[in-house]
Amino acid sequence: VRFVSSTWVFGKLMCHVSRFVQYCSVHVSVLTLAAIALDRHQVIMHPLKPRMSMVKGGICIIIIWVMASCFSLPHAVYQTLTIFYIG
């Protein structure tokens, strides 16, 4: 919609929310890939150790989302909506 009408029509709150969601999704993806890499490393280096339990997996997921939210929060807080009058 922004590219068709050349303006931001969703208001100031949605400006902050959209920036937060964009950055949060990137951070969640990167942190999830890092967690998968660490898990694969553990499985290859220590094949006889027991695998991660469901509780530890859930805790890892919660930690990933909390970290991603903390990393993305400054982008949402300091995002500004500037109005330009053309013509």
C-alpha positions as CSV (number, residue, x, y, z in Angstrom):
1,V,0.0,0.0,0.0
2,R,2.8,2.4,0.8
3,F,4.4,2.0,-2.6
4,V,1.1,2.4,-4.5
5,S,0.0,5.6,-2.7
6,S,3.5,6.9,-1.8
7,T,2.4,7.6,1.8
8,W,2.2,5.7,5.0
9,V,-1.5,5.4,5.7
10,F,-1.4,3.1,8.8
11,G,-0.5,5.7,11.5
12,K,2.2,6.2,14.0
13,L,1.6,3.1,16.1
14,M,1.7,0.8,13.1
15,C,4.9,2.5,12.1
16,H,6.5,1.3,15.3
17,V,4.9,-2.1,15.3
18,S,5.9,-2.9,11.7
19,R,9.5,-2.0,12.3
20,F,9.6,-4.2,15.4
21,V,8.0,-7.2,13.6
22,Q,10.5,-6.9,10.7
23,Y,13.5,-6.9,12.9
24,C,12.2,-9.5,15.3
25,S,11.6,-12.0,12.5
26,V,15.2,-11.5,11.3
27,H,16.6,-12.0,14.8
28,V,14.4,-15.1,15.5
29,S,15.6,-16.6,12.2
30,V,19.3,-16.0,13.0
31,L,19.1,-17.2,16.6
32,T,17.1,-20.3,15.6
33,L,19.8,-21.2,13.0
34,A,22.5,-20.7,15.6
35,A,20.6,-23.0,18.0
36,I,20.3,-25.6,15.3
37,A,24.0,-25.4,14.6
38,L,24.9,-25.7,18.3
39,D,22.6,-28.8,18.6
40,R,24.2,-30.4,15.5
41,H,27.7,-29.7,17.0
42,Q,26.7,-31.4,20.2
43,V,25.3,-34.4,18.4
44,I,28.4,-34.8,16.2
45,M,31.0,-34.2,18.9
46,H,29.2,-36.2,21.7
47,P,27.1,-38.9,19.9
48,L,26.6,-41.0,23.1
49,K,25.2,-38.2,25.2
50,P,21.4,-38.1,25.5
51,R,19.5,-35.7,23.3
52,M,17.9,-32.5,24.4
53,S,14.6,-33.0,26.3
54,M,11.3,-31.3,25.4
55,V,11.5,-29.0,28.4
56,K,15.0,-27.8,27.4
57,G,13.8,-27.3,23.8
58,G,10.9,-25.2,25.0
59,I,13.2,-23.1,27.2
60,C,15.5,-22.6,24.2
61,I,12.6,-21.4,22.1
62,I,11.5,-19.0,24.9
63,I,15.0,-17.6,25.2
64,I,15.3,-17.1,21.5
65,W,12.1,-15.1,21.4
66,V,13.0,-13.0,24.4
67,M,16.4,-12.2,23.0
68,A,15.0,-11.4,19.6
69,S,12.4,-9.1,21.2
70,C,15.1,-7.3,23.3
71,F,17.3,-6.9,20.2
72,S,14.3,-5.5,18.2
73,L,12.9,-3.2,20.8
74,P,15.3,-0.3,20.1
75,H,14.3,-0.3,16.5
76,A,10.6,0.1,17.4
77,V,11.2,2.7,20.1
78,Y,13.4,5.0,18.1
79,Q,11.5,4.7,14.8
80,T,10.1,8.1,13.8
81,L,7.3,9.0,11.4
82,T,8.2,12.1,9.4
83,I,5.6,13.9,7.3
84,F,6.8,15.6,4.1
85,Y,4.6,18.1,2.4
86,I,5.3,18.1,-1.3
87,G,4.1,21.0,-3.4
